[in-house]
């Protein structure tokens, strides 16, 4: 009797595990297939953009969205390379997403210069200036932007501003006055930099 009960328990557990593997395995495969569709569409798009612009362009495909799906960044300006490698960074890039079976423009991320290459950490893209910084999260055909400004300046009111952006157009803007101390703590770029963010690596469009 004891052996039969153990056998039934073992069989039940095996059936449960097979269902779990089947469900989650299918989900992972579908997710991977979706990402590959995005990547193919992005690579085709950057080649079209380079042909249209007649400039040498560079691109990056990264996970920086609420759904951890890829977004596309395109730039015509490279600010540096790793010694002995072909890795390239940029201080500005146009950000694109994939929605309704097409590539859609979100907005431009712009830093002040070579000292502030675009960063990526978690689901956000970061850009920075001497006295302001921004972070962007993409969701479908929209971007959700947060900005803090005024830190590092004397006798200046600091602000935290948030908005939704699609096709380069802002809406639902909210702006709050904050103290210089809070602005320093909220500095998105420096915070990301100090917490292990990665400089976004761009590839040459061929």
Secondary structure, DSSP 8 states (H G I E B T S, - for coil): -HHHHHHHHHHHHHHHHHHHHHHHHHHHHHHHHHHHHHHHHHHHHHHHHHHHHTS--EEEEEE-BTT--EEEEEES---EE-TTS--EE-SEEEEEEEETTEEEEEEEEE-SSTTS--EEETTEEEEE-SSEEEEEEEETTEEEEEEEE-TT-TT--EEEEEEEEETTEEEEEEEEEE-HHHHHHH-HHHHHHHTT-EE--BEE--
